[in-house]
Amino acid sequence: MRPTRILAAAVIGALAVTATACSETKHKGGSDGNDATQSSGPKKKGGTVTIANTAGQTWTCNFNPFNPAVYNTSIGFVYEPLIHVNTLKNQAETPMLAKSYKWNADKTRIDFTIRSGVKWNDGKPFTAKDVAFTFDLMKRVKSTDLYALWTTAGLRSATASGDQVTLRFEKAAQPYFYAFAHQVAIVPEHVFGSGAAAAHPDTWVDKKPVGTGPFEVDPCSPNNIQYTANPDYWQQGRPYIQKVEYPAYLDNGPANLDLANGKAQWGSQFIPGIKQFYLDKSPDNHTWSPPVQNVSIHPNLDPSHKMTSNLKVRQAISYAIDRDKVSKIGVGGQEPAANQSGIVTPTFDKYYDKAAVEKAGFDKPDPARAKKLMAGLGYSPSKPLKLKIITITGYTDWDASLNVIKQNLKAVGIDLTVQDLAQQTMVGKLYTGDYDLAYYSQQTSGPTPYYELRQMLHSANTAPLGKNAASNWERYKNPKVDQLLNDYASAGQNEQVDIVKQVAQYMIDDVPVIPVVESVDWFQYNTKDIGGWPTEDNPYAQPAAYNFPDTGQVLTHLYSKSAQ
């Protein structure tokens, strides 16, 4: 399991992202895919869904929504946000605990109208005061402010009056909407306002979580989490599914086997040879893994690394790689080939300038061009440039991908040595710049390509060699790119698309990062008894079971066919 949705404070501290780049300032209603299920009428309740997703350890039975280690088993299932923002559907919004919101003219104040009639799963009423309390808690205990709202985003107050919650900022805050509206889980004041939960909200072990979400934990053991439907859930008649089983898988083998034989219905991991092993086992087995970001080669651009900081070397690497072959052999075609612009397609097609990629010759492998570039530097297959690339040991798909890349580069005069390192060791070298090349993907994604591009390219995210860089690990510095990324937050929607295309052009011209394949939301699903899954035709949420709060969207759509 490789979750990609956590916007850590260190990263969002350098981000300025807009999740709702439209001219209107008031938003009400909207279903973001709910209509597809509702159109066929309400469903009868019943049925069980089993999730097969390898965690690599037994469950801790801690569901604290301020603990990033357990986000994917607590937020969405039990705890909910104010608004759901759909990364796969052009930032479409689904009102959750807030039924509407309104910005002031300069985007320094946002007023949420909080949904009435909602109850916590212990029967107590949910109110606007709980929302204000949640944000105030993040101010009181800084370690719970995982999105740096009170520091970097400039949040100055959170107040409740009637059914209204007002957040005031010292500067325009629309760039942080995705974080505070979509990713912050609202908690009950009557639980987190007293006792051990109030004293240490960041480390308190939340074994029996009290949330507003569609499910309750009942019970949890080290080997399995059982969720049962919240009988008083605020979405009338939902959830249709009455039980969710989430076994703790220590490795992929048993999890993949349970998916293949139908014992589990919801999978979220890489399955080698998926057609023969899984899809061919049953006509009810399906897969759809939408791409959301890139797996890339990150060259060290510091001048002390003379070869990887040389543009011609980076161009040669990008021209030499057969990305389609990497996709086919490395990940069995389950992750599409990436492109040098860094724009993930088809998820973000409207930001993609295909003509620009073709003009630069990056639309297909060009080993002859790569070989000529290397020859100009004095290297050839008989006299190769020796480079090392670091990766994480145990990531067999990455190892297979790098084996293809190694062969591609050998043919043009680059001798690549792959160094498999323990995760902490590899990440430590990556962050401090102790490497030539690194094979890795960003730790976060967002509803537009801007998120990933800013992380990769903005100089605010980097650091001198030996110091930890937040995300611009290659040490790229370009004032023009910085300015474009800074201008994005205050631009209109059409301007934002144009800005992304301009930034993508610098990816093509400067080759600061070399995208190889597109990282996906791993998703397998079984339709024998369960309907309502997100699909390519109806992408109402990100489908992987490790994505929060999107799991809540999926769980309120699923239903048992046999219960109808």
Residue, then its C-alpha position, 0 to 999 in steps of 0.5 A: m500500500r502506497p498512500t498518496r493523499i497526505l498533505a504533511a505540514a512540511v509540504i503544505g507549508a510551501l504550497a499555495v493551492t486552489a481547489t475551487a478556482c471558480s468565479e462564484t463565491k457561494h456554493k450549495g448542493g451538488s452531488d459529485g456522482n451521487d445522482a448516478t446511484q440515486s437515479s436508480g432509486p433507494k437501495k435496501k440495506g444489507g450485505t458485507v464488503t471485505i477489503a484486501n489491502t496490505a498494511g504490512q502489520t497488524w492493526t493497532c486499533n487506534f482511530n485517532p484522526f490526528n494520527p497520520a498513521v491511521y488516517n486511512t482506517s478512520i477518516g471516511f469510515v468514521y470521521e468526516p470533512l466539511i466538503h469532499v473535493n473530487t480529484l478525478k472530476n475537475q474538483a467537483e464538490t460534495p457538501m458533507l458536514a457543511k451544506s454550503y459556504k461563502w467567501n468574502a471578496d478578498k478570500t480572507r474569510i469563509d463562512f460555512t453553513i453547518r448541516s443540521g440534524v446530524k448526530w455523533n454515533d454516540g447519539k449526541p448532536f453535532t453542532a457548529k461548535d464542534v467544527a470551531f472546536t476542531f480548528d481551535l484544537m489544532k491551534r492549541v496543540k500544534s502537533t495536530d495542525l498537520y496542514a499548517l493552517w495556523t502557521t503557514a495558511g495564516l488562520r487567525s480565528a475559528t468561531a461558531s454562531g448558530d449554524q455558521v462557522t467562520l474561519r478568518f485568515e490574515k491573507a487570501a486563503q482560498p489556496y488552502f481550501y482543499a486542506f481545511a475543507h476536504q482533509v481536516a476531519i471534524v471531531p466531537e468536543h464532548v470527547f476531545g474536550s476533556g480527559a486524556a483526549a484533551a490532554h494529548p489529542d495527538t497521541w491519545v489512543d482512540k479505540k472507540p471513535v465517535g464520529t459522524g460517518p457512515f460506519e462505527v468500529d465494532p469491534c477491532s482486533p489486531n487481525n481484523i477491523q469490523y465496521t458496522a453501519n451507523p444506524d443514525y447516519w445523516q444521509q437518509g437510508r445510507p449506508y446500504i452496506q451493513k458491515v465492512e471487514y478489514p483484515a490485517y494482511l502482512d504481505n500481498g500474497p494472501a491479500n491478492l489470493d483473497l481478491a482473486n477467489g472473491k473472498a474479498q471484494w475491494g482491493s488496493q494494491f499492485i497485483p503482478g500478472i493481474k489478468q491471469f491471476y485476478l481478472d481471468k478468475s471470474p467475470d465479476n473481477h474488475t480493475w480500474s486504477p486511475p493515474v494521479q501523479n508520476v513515478s519519476i527519476h529525480p536527477n541531482l541538479d546541484p553543480s557538485h553533481k556535474m553529470t546529473s546537473n548537465l542538461k544534455v545528460r538529463q535530456a539523453i536519459s529522457y530520450a532513451i527511456d522507452r516508457d511504454k516498455v517500462s509500463k508493460i514490463g515493470v508494472g504489467g501495463q497497470e501504470p500508464a507511461a508518463n510524459q516529460s511535461g509531467i501532466v498526468t493523463p487522462t486525469f488532467d487532460k485539459y492541462y496537457d499540451k501534447a503538441a509541446v511534447e511532440k515538438a521537443g521530441f519527447d512523444k516517443p523514445d529516441p535512442a539515436r538522439a540520446k546517443k548523439l547527446m552522450a557522444g558530444l560529451g565524450y561517452s558511448p556504449s563502449k565508454p559509458l558514463k557511470l551513474k547510480i540510482i537509489t530506490i527502495t528495496g522490496y518495491t519489486d515493480w520499481d526494480a523491474s521498471l529500473n531493469v528496463i531503464k538500465q537496458n535503455l540507458k546502456a544502449v546510449g552510453i550510460d552505465l546505471t547501477v541500481q542501489d536498493l536501500a531500506q526505505q528510511t535510508m533511501v528517503g534520508k539520502l533523497y531529502t538531503g541530496d546525497y545521490d546522483l539519481a533517485y526513483y521515487s514519487q511525490q508523497t501527495s497529490g491534489p485536484t490539479p497538476y499544480y500540486e505535484l508541479r509546485q512540489m517538484l519545482h518551487s525553490a521554496n521546497t528545496a534546501p542546500l545539500g545536507k539539509n532536508a528538502a521538503s519535496n524539491w529534492e533535485r534542487y531545481k531553482n528557476p525564478k520564472v517558474d517560482q513566479l508562475l507558481n506563485d501567480y496561480a493562486s490568484a488567477g482565474q480558472n482559464e489563467q490557471v490552466d495556462i500557468v500549468k501549461q507554461v510550467a510544464q514547458y519548463m519541465i520539457d525545456d529544463v528536464p529537472v525531473i524525468p517522469v517515467v510512469e504515472s502512479v495510480d490509485w490501485f483499485q480492484y473490485n468484485t461485482k458478484d454481489i456488490g454494486g455502486w463502485p466508482t468506475e471510469d465512467n462514474p469517477y465519483a471518488q478516488p477508488a483506492a481503499y487507502n484514500f481518505p476521505d474518499t472511502g466515505q464516498v465509496l461506502t455510501h454508494l455501495y450496495s448488496k445486490s442480494a439484499q434488493 
